Amino acid sequence: MRTHRVATVGLVCLTVVLSTGAGPLRAQPPSPGGEVAVDEYTKAKLPENALKRTIDTCALLDPGSVKEIFGATPRVISLNGFDICFMTVEPTGDSLNAWMISVNIGITSVTSDNNAETLELHGRTFARRKDRELPGGGDLGCTWALLPNDAGTLPVELSVSWDGMKDKPPPKPQCDLAKAYLPKVAPYLITPSRRGEGATKPELTLPTKDPCATVPELAKRFAKPGQPPRMKATSPFSCSIDLTPFNPQSRELPEQISVSFRWADNPAHKPERAVTFGGKPGSSAVRFDKKCQVDVQYDPTMVPERFETEPNRRKVQTITVVANTCDVAEPAAELVVKGAQ
C-alpha cells in the first residue's frame, strides 16, 4: 500500500510517494571486468555507490508538513548534485531570510555513542550532531542522522539551518524546528522511494546509471602497453581510470580519464566548441589546468528554478568527461554517452 501526497512548491511540481516496501534497499555492485585493477577501498565502496543510485533523494523530503512546522510552504525544491536535495522556506516572503532544509545520502559522522541526543522513531535510531554555534549564542544549524542498522542500509542526514541577515536571527531555534519536523519525515528516511517509481517529477534517469559501466571499453581503447589501468570510484556518480601509474620519484600524476554524472548548467548552450555524441549536444574546452573537459547534455529536461530565469542557464542532467587532451576526452565521452543510453 502506498500513500500519495501532491504539493505544488514554488515553480516545482513535486509528487511525493511514501514507499512502504519491506526490508532495506539493496543493489549489486558493478564489476569492471577485463584487465582493470581495482583497489580494496574502491571495491568496498562499489556496493554502497550502487545502493545510493537507487534512492530518489528529493522524495526524502516532506513538503506537505513544512507549513505546519516552519510557517510557510517551500518556495524552491532543488538538487545539489544527485545525492543532496533541499527546500527553501521563506516565512516572511523575504529571500534574504529563509530556512534551508536538506537531506543528504551518505556517510555521517554522527553516531549513537558520541554523547549525541537520540530519538527512537519507527524502530530506528536518529542522532543529532553537535553543530557550530552562532557568535551571540544558539545553533548555526541542526543536523539529525538516521543511523544504519546493517550493511544493507545507508545513513541519511536531515539538516535545518537559517539563512538570514546578521540583524535577523532565526524566528525560532533551528533545533526545535528540526526536532519537530523529523517525525514527519522519518518514514521517508527509513524506507526511501526508489528512482523509477515516479516519486518525484520530472523523473531523472541519469542518476540511475553507473559511471563505471564503460571502464572496460575505456581501458581497451586507451590503456598503455604493459601498464594495467586502475579504476577508482569513491562517489556513486563519478568514476575514473588511471592509464598510467603514479610516479613517486618524479611526483608525476597518472594520466587519467574521469567520468562524472552531474546536475549542471546546460552544456548545449555553453560558448565553448560545440560537439555532439550519440545525438546529444555538448561542449568541449581546455580548462585552466590544461586538461580537456567535455560536457554532454544527457537529457534536455529542465526543472524551473526561481533564480534562473534564463532557460539556457538552467541545469540539466550532464555527462562530463575529463582527460589530459581533447584527443582522448572526446572519443572517451562518445563511449561513455553510448554506454549510458
C-alpha positions as CSV (number, residue, x, y, z in Angstrom):
1,M,0.0,0.0,0.0
2,R,1.2,3.5,-0.8
3,T,0.3,6.9,0.5
4,H,0.2,9.7,-2.2
5,R,0.6,13.3,-1.4
6,V,0.9,16.0,-4.0
7,A,2.3,19.5,-3.5
8,T,2.9,22.4,-5.8
9,V,6.1,24.0,-4.5
10,G,7.2,27.4,-5.8
11,L,7.9,26.6,-9.5
12,V,8.3,22.9,-9.0
13,C,5.5,20.4,-9.0
14,L,6.6,17.5,-6.8
15,T,4.7,14.3,-6.3
16,V,5.8,12.6,-3.1
17,V,5.2,8.9,-2.6
18,L,5.7,7.1,0.7
19,S,7.2,3.7,-0.1
20,T,6.2,1.0,2.5
21,G,8.0,-1.9,1.0
22,A,9.6,-4.3,3.4
23,G,13.3,-4.6,4.0
24,P,16.3,-2.3,3.2
25,L,17.1,-1.3,-0.4
26,R,19.9,-3.4,-1.8
27,A,21.9,-3.2,-5.0
28,Q,24.6,-5.4,-6.6
29,P,27.9,-3.7,-7.2
30,P,29.1,-3.4,-10.8
31,S,32.1,-5.4,-12.0
32,P,34.7,-3.6,-14.1
33,G,35.8,-6.8,-15.7
34,G,38.7,-7.2,-18.1
35,E,42.3,-6.4,-17.0
36,V,41.3,-3.4,-14.9
37,A,42.8,-3.2,-11.4
38,V,40.6,-2.1,-8.6
39,D,42.0,-1.2,-5.1
40,E,40.4,-2.6,-1.9
41,Y,38.9,0.8,-0.9
42,T,37.1,1.1,-4.3
43,K,35.9,-2.5,-4.0
44,A,34.4,-1.7,-0.6
45,K,32.7,1.5,-2.0
46,L,31.0,-0.1,-5.0
47,P,28.1,-1.8,-3.2
48,E,27.4,1.5,-1.3
49,N,27.6,3.5,-4.5
50,A,25.2,1.2,-6.3
51,L,22.7,1.4,-3.4
52,K,22.8,5.2,-3.3
53,R,21.9,5.3,-7.0
54,T,18.6,3.6,-6.3
55,I,17.3,6.3,-3.9
56,D,15.2,9.2,-5.1
57,T,16.8,11.9,-3.0
58,C,14.1,14.6,-3.2
59,A,11.4,12.0,-2.2
60,L,13.0,12.0,1.2
61,L,11.6,15.5,1.9
62,D,8.0,16.1,3.1
63,P,6.8,19.4,1.7
64,G,3.3,18.8,2.9
65,S,4.1,19.3,6.6
66,V,6.6,22.2,6.2
67,K,4.0,24.9,6.5
68,E,2.8,23.5,9.8
69,I,6.4,23.4,11.3
70,F,8.1,26.3,9.5
71,G,5.3,28.8,8.9
72,A,5.3,28.8,5.1
73,T,5.2,26.4,2.2
74,P,8.5,25.7,0.4
75,R,9.3,28.2,-2.4
76,V,12.0,26.1,-4.0
77,I,12.9,22.4,-4.2
78,S,16.2,21.8,-5.9
79,L,19.1,19.4,-6.2
80,N,22.7,19.9,-5.2
81,G,24.2,17.0,-7.1
82,F,22.1,13.9,-7.3
83,D,22.5,12.8,-3.6
84,I,21.5,16.1,-1.9
85,C,18.1,17.8,-2.2
86,F,17.0,20.9,-0.4
87,M,13.9,23.1,0.2
88,T,13.9,26.9,0.7
89,V,11.2,28.2,3.0
90,E,10.7,32.0,3.4
91,P,8.3,32.6,6.4
92,T,8.1,36.4,5.7
93,G,8.4,36.2,1.9
94,D,11.9,37.6,2.0
95,S,14.5,35.6,0.1
96,L,17.2,37.1,2.4
97,N,15.8,35.4,5.4
98,A,14.9,31.8,4.8
99,W,15.0,28.3,6.2
100,M,17.1,25.8,4.3
101,I,16.0,22.2,4.8
102,S,18.2,19.5,3.2
103,V,18.6,15.7,3.0
104,N,21.9,14.1,2.2
105,I,22.5,10.4,1.5
106,G,25.9,9.2,2.5
107,I,28.5,8.9,5.2
108,T,27.7,10.7,8.5
109,S,30.0,11.5,11.5
110,V,27.0,11.2,13.8
111,T,27.0,8.0,16.0
112,S,24.8,7.0,18.9
113,D,27.9,6.6,21.2
114,N,29.3,10.2,20.9
115,N,27.0,11.7,23.6
116,A,24.6,12.9,20.9
117,E,21.0,13.4,21.6
118,T,19.0,10.5,20.1
119,L,15.4,9.8,19.2
120,E,13.7,6.4,18.5
121,L,11.2,6.6,15.7
122,H,9.5,3.7,14.0
123,G,12.1,1.3,15.5
124,R,15.1,3.2,14.2
125,T,17.6,5.5,15.9
126,F,18.2,9.1,14.9
127,A,21.1,11.0,16.4
128,R,21.8,14.8,16.5
129,R,25.1,16.2,15.5
130,K,26.6,19.0,17.6
131,D,26.9,21.9,15.1
132,R,28.7,25.1,15.4
133,E,27.1,27.9,17.4
134,L,26.3,31.5,16.4
135,P,28.5,34.2,17.9
136,G,25.7,35.5,20.1
137,G,24.6,32.0,21.1
138,G,22.3,29.5,19.6
139,D,22.9,26.9,16.9
140,L,24.2,27.7,13.4
141,G,22.3,24.7,12.1
142,C,20.9,21.4,13.3
143,T,21.5,18.0,11.7
144,W,19.9,14.7,12.6
145,A,21.1,11.4,11.1
146,L,19.4,8.1,10.6
147,L,22.0,5.6,11.7
148,P,22.4,2.5,9.6
149,N,21.4,-0.7,11.3
150,D,23.1,-3.2,9.0
151,A,25.3,-3.4,5.9
152,G,22.4,-3.1,3.6
153,T,21.2,0.4,4.7
154,L,22.7,3.8,4.4
155,P,23.0,6.8,6.8
156,V,20.8,9.7,5.8
157,E,21.2,13.2,7.2
158,L,18.4,15.8,7.6
159,S,19.7,19.4,8.2
160,V,17.9,22.6,9.1
161,S,19.6,26.0,9.0
162,W,18.7,29.7,8.9
163,D,20.0,31.7,6.0
164,G,19.4,35.3,7.2
165,M,20.9,38.7,7.6
166,K,23.1,39.4,10.6
167,D,20.4,41.5,12.2
168,K,17.7,38.9,11.5
169,P,18.2,36.0,13.9
170,P,16.1,32.8,13.3
171,P,12.4,33.4,14.3
172,K,12.7,30.1,16.2
173,P,15.6,27.9,17.3
174,Q,16.8,25.6,14.4
175,C,17.0,22.5,16.6
176,D,13.4,23.0,17.9
177,L,12.1,23.0,14.4
178,A,14.3,20.2,13.2
179,K,13.2,18.0,16.1
180,A,9.5,18.8,15.3
181,Y,10.0,18.1,11.6
182,L,11.9,14.9,12.0
183,P,9.0,12.7,13.0
184,K,7.1,13.9,9.9
185,V,9.9,12.9,7.5
186,A,11.2,9.8,9.4
187,P,9.1,7.3,7.4
188,Y,10.7,8.6,4.1
189,L,14.2,8.4,5.5
190,I,13.7,4.9,6.9
191,T,12.0,3.4,3.7
192,P,13.1,5.7,0.8
193,S,11.4,5.6,-2.5
194,R,13.4,4.2,-5.4
195,R,14.3,6.0,-8.5
196,G,11.9,4.9,-11.3
197,E,8.9,4.7,-9.0
198,G,7.7,8.1,-10.0
199,A,8.0,9.6,-6.5
200,T,9.2,12.9,-7.9
201,K,8.6,14.8,-11.2
202,P,10.3,15.3,-13.5
203,E,11.9,11.9,-13.3
204,L,15.7,11.9,-13.7
205,T,17.2,8.8,-15.2
206,L,21.0,9.6,-15.4
207,P,21.4,9.2,-11.6
208,T,20.4,5.5,-12.0
209,K,23.3,4.9,-14.4
210,D,26.7,3.5,-13.4
211,P,29.5,5.9,-14.3
212,C,31.9,3.0,-14.2
213,A,30.0,0.9,-16.8
214,T,32.2,1.9,-19.7
215,V,35.5,1.4,-17.8
216,P,36.3,-1.8,-19.7
217,E,35.8,-0.1,-23.0
218,L,37.9,2.9,-22.0
219,A,40.6,0.5,-20.8
220,K,40.5,-1.4,-24.1
221,R,40.7,1.8,-26.1
222,F,43.2,3.9,-24.2
223,A,45.3,1.6,-21.9
224,K,49.1,1.8,-22.3
225,P,51.0,-1.4,-23.2
226,G,52.3,-3.2,-20.1
227,Q,50.6,-0.9,-17.7
228,P,47.3,-2.3,-16.3
229,P,44.8,0.6,-15.8
230,R,43.4,1.2,-12.4
231,M,39.8,2.1,-11.6
232,K,38.6,4.4,-8.8
233,A,35.1,5.2,-7.7
234,T,34.6,6.9,-4.4
235,S,31.3,8.5,-5.4
236,P,28.1,6.9,-6.8
237,F,28.1,9.4,-9.7
238,S,31.8,9.6,-10.7
239,C,34.4,7.1,-11.8
240,S,38.0,7.4,-13.0
241,I,40.5,5.2,-14.7
242,D,44.3,5.7,-14.3
243,L,46.0,4.8,-17.6
244,T,49.5,5.2,-16.1
245,P,50.7,4.6,-12.5
246,F,51.7,7.4,-10.2
247,N,55.5,8.0,-10.3
248,P,56.7,8.6,-6.7
249,Q,60.1,9.8,-7.8
250,S,59.0,12.5,-10.2
251,R,55.7,13.1,-8.4
252,E,54.1,12.9,-11.8
253,L,50.4,12.3,-11.6
254,P,48.8,9.4,-13.5
255,E,47.3,10.0,-17.0
256,Q,43.6,9.8,-16.1
257,I,40.2,9.7,-17.7
258,S,37.4,10.8,-15.2
259,V,33.7,10.4,-15.7
260,S,31.0,12.3,-13.8
261,F,27.2,12.3,-14.0
262,R,26.1,15.7,-12.8
263,W,23.3,18.2,-12.4
264,A,24.9,21.1,-14.2
265,D,24.4,24.2,-16.4
266,N,23.1,23.2,-19.8
267,P,26.3,22.3,-21.9
268,A,24.3,22.7,-25.2
269,H,24.4,26.5,-24.7
270,K,28.0,26.9,-23.5
271,P,30.2,29.2,-25.6
272,E,33.0,26.6,-26.0
273,R,33.4,24.4,-29.1
274,A,30.2,22.5,-29.8
275,V,30.3,18.7,-30.0
276,T,27.6,16.0,-30.5
277,F,27.8,12.4,-29.3
278,G,25.0,9.9,-29.7
279,G,22.8,12.7,-31.0
280,K,23.3,14.6,-27.7
281,P,24.7,18.2,-27.8
282,G,27.5,19.4,-25.7
283,S,30.7,21.4,-25.5
284,S,34.5,20.7,-25.4
285,A,37.1,23.1,-23.8
286,V,40.6,23.2,-22.4
287,R,40.4,24.1,-18.7
288,F,42.7,26.4,-16.7
289,D,44.7,23.3,-15.6
290,K,45.3,22.5,-19.3
291,K,43.1,19.4,-19.2
292,C,40.2,18.9,-21.6
293,Q,36.7,18.8,-20.3
294,V,33.7,17.5,-22.4
295,D,30.2,18.2,-21.1
296,V,27.3,16.5,-22.9
297,Q,23.6,17.1,-22.3
298,Y,22.2,13.8,-21.4
299,D,18.6,15.0,-21.4
300,P,17.1,18.4,-22.1
301,T,14.6,18.3,-19.2
302,M,14.9,21.4,-17.1
303,V,13.5,21.9,-13.6
304,P,12.3,25.5,-13.3
305,E,14.4,27.4,-10.7
306,R,13.4,30.6,-9.0
307,F,16.7,32.4,-9.5
308,E,17.4,31.1,-13.0
309,T,15.0,33.0,-15.3
310,E,17.2,32.4,-18.4
311,P,16.4,28.9,-19.8
312,N,19.8,28.5,-21.3
313,R,21.3,28.7,-17.8
314,R,19.0,26.2,-16.2
315,K,20.6,22.9,-15.0
316,V,20.2,19.6,-16.8
317,Q,21.4,16.0,-16.5
318,T,25.0,16.2,-17.8
319,I,27.8,13.7,-18.6
320,T,31.3,15.2,-18.0
321,V,34.5,13.5,-19.2
322,V,37.9,15.0,-18.4
323,A,41.3,13.8,-19.8
324,N,44.7,15.2,-20.4
325,T,43.9,16.1,-24.0
326,C,40.8,16.5,-26.1
327,D,42.1,13.8,-28.4
328,V,41.4,11.4,-25.5
329,A,38.5,13.2,-23.8
330,E,36.2,13.5,-26.8
331,P,36.3,9.8,-28.0
332,A,36.1,8.8,-24.4
333,A,33.0,10.9,-24.0
334,E,31.5,9.2,-27.1
335,L,32.0,5.8,-25.4
336,V,30.5,7.0,-22.1
337,V,27.4,8.6,-23.7
338,K,26.8,5.4,-25.7
339,G,27.1,3.3,-22.5
340,A,24.7,5.5,-20.5
341,Q,21.9,5.2,-23.1
